[in-house]
Amino acid sequence: MACSGDVPTQETLAAVNWLRRHVPELRVRVVNVVDLMTLPSREMHPHGLDDPTFDSLFTRDRPVVFAYQGCPWLFHRQTYKRTNHPQCHVHGFIEEAPPRRSSTCAC
C-alpha cells in the first residue's frame, strides 16, 4: 500500500493496522510518498527514482493500492512507464463528476 498526503497516510496506516490484526499471514508494505516527483523516471524529472529503486519499493509483480489526496490520473501519468503500472490502483479525490448525457436523443 502506498500513500501521499496527511489524511491518506493516516487512513492507509489504519487500514494496514486492521489488516495486520485480522489477516496476520498477509504481507503488507507501506510506502509513503512525500515528493511526488520521485514517481516518474529520472529521464522525466531530476527527482525521479531509477527503475531498480522504484521496483524495490513498489514491486514488479504485486498489486499496489495508492491513497492520494489529489486526482488519481496524476499518479498514473507519473508512473505509466513503470514496470508494475498495470497493477497500481489509485484512490484519490475527483473534483467534478463527468457531465451527464441527456437520456433523450437530439437526432
C-alpha positions in Angstrom: 0.0 0.0 0.0 1.2 3.5 -0.8 0.0 6.9 0.2 0.7 10.6 -0.2 -0.8 13.4 1.9 -1.5 13.6 5.6 -5.1 12.2 5.6 -4.4 9.5 3.1 -1.4 8.4 5.1 -3.4 8.2 8.3 -6.1 6.2 6.5 -3.5 3.9 5.0 -1.8 3.2 8.3 -5.2 2.5 9.9 -6.1 0.1 7.1 -2.7 -1.7 7.4 -3.1 -1.9 11.1 -6.5 -3.5 10.7 -5.2 -6.0 8.0 -2.2 -7.0 10.3 -4.6 -7.7 13.2 -7.2 -9.6 11.1 -5.1 -11.2 8.4 -1.7 -11.7 10.0 -0.4 -14.0 7.3 -0.8 -11.3 4.7 2.4 -9.4 4.0 1.8 -5.7 3.6 4.2 -2.9 3.0 3.5 0.8 3.3 5.3 3.4 1.1 4.7 7.0 2.0 5.5 9.3 -1.0 6.5 12.7 0.2 7.8 14.1 -3.1 5.5 13.1 -6.0 8.3 14.0 -8.4 10.1 10.8 -7.4 7.4 8.7 -9.2 8.5 9.4 -12.8 11.8 8.2 -14.1 14.9 10.3 -13.8 14.6 11.0 -17.5 11.3 12.7 -16.9 12.3 14.6 -13.7 15.5 15.1 -11.8 14.0 13.8 -8.5 12.7 10.7 -10.2 13.8 7.3 -8.9 15.7 4.9 -11.1 13.8 1.8 -12.2 15.5 -0.7 -9.7 14.8 1.6 -6.8 11.2 2.2 -7.8 10.7 -1.6 -8.3 12.3 -2.3 -4.9 9.7 -0.1 -3.3 6.6 -0.7 -5.3 7.5 -4.3 -6.5 7.4 -5.6 -10.1 4.5 -8.1 -9.7 2.3 -7.2 -6.7 -0.8 -5.1 -6.5 -0.3 -1.5 -5.3 -3.2 0.4 -3.7 -2.2 4.1 -3.6 -4.2 6.5 -1.4 -3.7 10.1 -2.7 -5.3 13.4 -1.7 -5.2 14.6 -5.3 -6.5 13.5 -8.7 -5.8 9.8 -9.4 -4.8 10.5 -13.0 -1.7 12.4 -11.8 -0.2 9.2 -10.2 -1.0 7.2 -13.4 0.6 9.9 -15.6 3.7 9.9 -13.4 4.1 6.2 -13.5 2.8 5.0 -16.8 6.2 3.7 -18.0 6.9 1.8 -14.8 7.0 -2.0 -14.7 4.1 -2.5 -12.3 1.9 0.3 -13.6 -1.0 -2.1 -14.7 -1.3 -3.3 -11.1 -1.5 0.1 -9.5 -4.9 1.1 -8.2 -5.2 4.8 -7.1 -7.9 6.1 -4.8 -8.0 9.9 -4.7 -10.1 12.9 -4.9 -12.1 13.6 -8.1 -13.2 17.2 -8.0 -16.1 17.1 -10.5 -18.2 14.3 -11.8 -18.2 13.9 -15.6 -21.0 15.8 -17.4 -24.2 13.8 -17.7 -25.6 12.9 -21.0 -29.2 13.5 -21.8 -31.4 10.4 -21.9 -33.2 11.8 -24.9 -31.8 11.8 -28.3 -31.4 15.1 -30.2 -31.2 13.4 -33.6 
